[in-house]
Amino acid sequence: MLRALWGMVLWATVQTASAQVFDPQAYPVPQPDAKPFLVLEQDRLLADSLLGKAIQAGNEAAADSLRREGQSLDRQFEEEERQLTAQREVLTPDEFRVLADAFDEKVVATRQAQEERAAVLNREAEARQRDFFRRVGPILLEILEETGASAVIEQRGLLVSKQDLNITDEVIKRLDAVYNAEQATGGAPPPADETSAEPAD
């Protein structure tokens, strides 16, 4: 009799605890259409958006200008070297050595200046790219709010995902709309590094 009574008490205790643990109000079922995260292709965003194309075109133009200048200097140095070699027969060894050393110093200094300018261009390009993605940030937050998703993940970090999670095309469309509006109203040009210094003359 006592054992039966104890069993009934234990059963009632378990039922009460179970009812508390599995309260459906405390554990709502997720909505079937909820998206835990969204996917973005950053490379395509930079390559295909109007702002991204403008930034890349500016970067390439600056790089091409520096490259053409370097090629012109190469031709100039080749000509100077030929002239210096031609003078070797009419100069004393000491006179020739002075001219040769000066020529070498000139070439080294010029090469160093070119490398420094190339480094500046790289820093400016990186700054423009960082600014580009900062401008994308508000659009991503807007889409997160609209969809109820929790995060945006770069495509390269995923093995596989559903295509409807990819928002790259939508971000490009919204970014292009902002860019076109800025261009129509004479807005700011593609972002640049305002702190970059011009090379010394």
C-alpha positions in Angstrom: 0.0 0.0 0.0 2.8 2.4 1.0 4.7 1.5 -2.2 1.6 2.2 -4.4 1.1 5.6 -2.7 4.7 6.6 -3.2 4.5 5.7 -6.9 1.4 7.9 -7.3 3.3 10.8 -5.7 6.4 10.3 -7.9 4.2 10.2 -11.0 2.4 13.4 -10.1 5.8 15.1 -9.5 7.2 14.1 -12.9 4.0 15.2 -14.7 4.2 18.6 -13.0 7.9 19.1 -13.9 7.3 18.0 -17.5 4.5 20.5 -17.9 6.8 23.3 -16.7 9.8 22.3 -18.9 7.9 21.9 -22.2 5.6 24.9 -21.9 4.9 25.8 -25.6 4.7 29.5 -24.7 8.2 29.5 -23.4 9.6 27.7 -26.5 7.8 29.1 -29.6 8.2 27.2 -32.8 10.4 29.1 -35.4 8.6 30.4 -38.5 9.2 28.0 -41.5 10.2 30.9 -43.8 12.7 32.5 -41.4 16.2 32.9 -42.8 19.0 32.5 -40.2 21.5 34.2 -42.5 22.0 35.7 -45.9 24.8 35.3 -48.5 26.8 38.1 -50.2 29.5 37.8 -52.9 31.7 40.8 -52.1 33.9 40.4 -55.2 30.9 40.5 -57.6 29.5 43.4 -55.6 32.6 45.4 -56.3 33.0 44.2 -59.9 29.3 44.7 -61.0 28.0 47.7 -59.2 28.3 51.1 -60.8 30.2 52.5 -57.8 32.5 49.6 -57.7 33.2 49.9 -61.5 33.9 53.6 -61.1 36.4 52.9 -58.2 38.1 50.2 -60.1 38.4 52.3 -63.3 40.0 55.1 -61.2 42.4 52.7 -59.7 43.4 51.2 -63.0 43.8 54.6 -64.6 46.2 55.7 -61.9 48.2 52.4 -62.1 48.4 52.7 -65.9 49.7 56.3 -65.7 52.4 55.2 -63.3 53.3 52.2 -65.5 53.6 54.4 -68.6 55.8 56.8 -66.7 58.0 54.0 -65.6 58.3 52.7 -69.2 59.2 56.2 -70.3 61.9 56.5 -67.7 63.3 53.1 -68.7 63.7 54.4 -72.3 65.3 57.6 -71.0 67.8 55.7 -68.9 68.7 53.3 -71.7 69.5 56.3 -73.9 71.5 58.0 -71.2 73.4 54.8 -70.6 74.3 54.6 -74.3 75.5 58.1 -74.3 77.6 57.5 -71.2 79.1 54.4 -72.7 80.0 56.4 -75.9 81.9 58.9 -73.7 84.0 56.3 -72.1 86.7 56.3 -74.8 87.2 60.1 -74.5 87.2 60.3 -70.7 89.8 59.4 -68.1 88.8 56.4 -65.9 88.3 58.8 -63.0 86.0 61.2 -65.0 84.0 58.2 -66.3 83.6 56.8 -62.8 82.2 60.1 -61.5 79.6 60.2 -64.3 78.8 56.5 -63.9 78.3 56.8 -60.2 76.0 59.9 -60.7 74.0 58.0 -63.3 73.6 55.0 -61.0 72.5 57.2 -58.1 70.0 58.9 -60.3 68.5 55.5 -61.5 68.3 54.2 -57.9 66.6 57.4 -56.6 64.1 57.4 -59.5 63.3 53.7 -59.0 62.7 54.3 -55.2 60.4 57.3 -55.9 58.4 55.1 -58.4 58.1 52.4 -55.8 56.9 54.9 -53.2 54.3 56.2 -55.5 53.1 52.7 -56.3 52.8 52.1 -52.5 50.7 55.3 -52.2 48.5 54.2 -55.0 48.0 50.8 -53.4 47.0 52.4 -50.1 44.6 54.7 -51.8 43.0 51.8 -53.7 42.6 49.9 -50.4 41.1 53.0 -48.7 38.6 53.3 -51.6 37.6 49.7 -51.3 37.2 50.0 -47.5 35.0 53.1 -48.0 33.0 51.2 -50.7 32.1 48.5 -48.2 31.3 51.0 -45.5 28.7 52.5 -47.9 27.3 49.0 -48.5 26.8 48.6 -44.7 23.5 50.5 -44.3 22.0 48.6 -47.3 22.9 45.3 -45.6 21.3 46.4 -42.4 18.2 47.5 -44.2 17.9 44.0 -45.8 18.5 42.3 -42.5 15.6 44.3 -41.0 13.3 43.5 -43.9 14.0 39.7 -43.9 14.5 39.1 -40.2 17.8 37.4 -40.9 20.5 37.5 -38.2 23.7 37.8 -40.3 25.2 38.2 -43.8 27.9 35.7 -44.7 30.5 36.0 -47.4 29.9 33.4 -50.2 33.5 32.2 -50.1 33.0 31.0 -46.5 30.2 28.6 -47.4 30.4 25.1 -48.9 26.8 25.2 -50.1 23.6 27.2 -49.6 20.2 27.8 -51.1 20.3 30.4 -53.9 17.4 32.4 -52.4 19.8 33.3 -49.6 22.1 35.2 -52.0 21.3 38.9 -51.8 24.1 40.1 -54.1 21.9 41.2 -56.9 19.5 43.0 -54.6 22.4 44.9 -52.9 23.8 45.9 -56.3 20.4 47.2 -57.4 20.0 49.3 -54.3 23.6 50.5 -54.4 23.2 51.5 -58.1 20.1 53.5 -57.2 22.0 55.5 -54.6 24.9 56.0 -56.9 22.7 57.2 -59.8 20.9 59.6 -57.4 24.2 61.0 -56.3 25.4 61.5 -59.9 22.2 63.1 -60.9 22.5 65.7 -58.1 26.2 66.2 -58.4 27.0 64.1 -55.4 30.4 63.1 -54.2 32.7 61.3 -56.6 34.0 57.8 -55.9 35.6 57.8 -52.5 39.3 58.5 -52.3 41.9 58.7 -49.6 42.0 62.4 -48.7 45.1 62.0 -46.5 47.4 60.7 -49.2 50.4 62.8 -49.9 51.6 63.8 -53.4 55.1 62.7 -54.2 57.8 65.2 -53.8 59.2 66.9 -56.9 
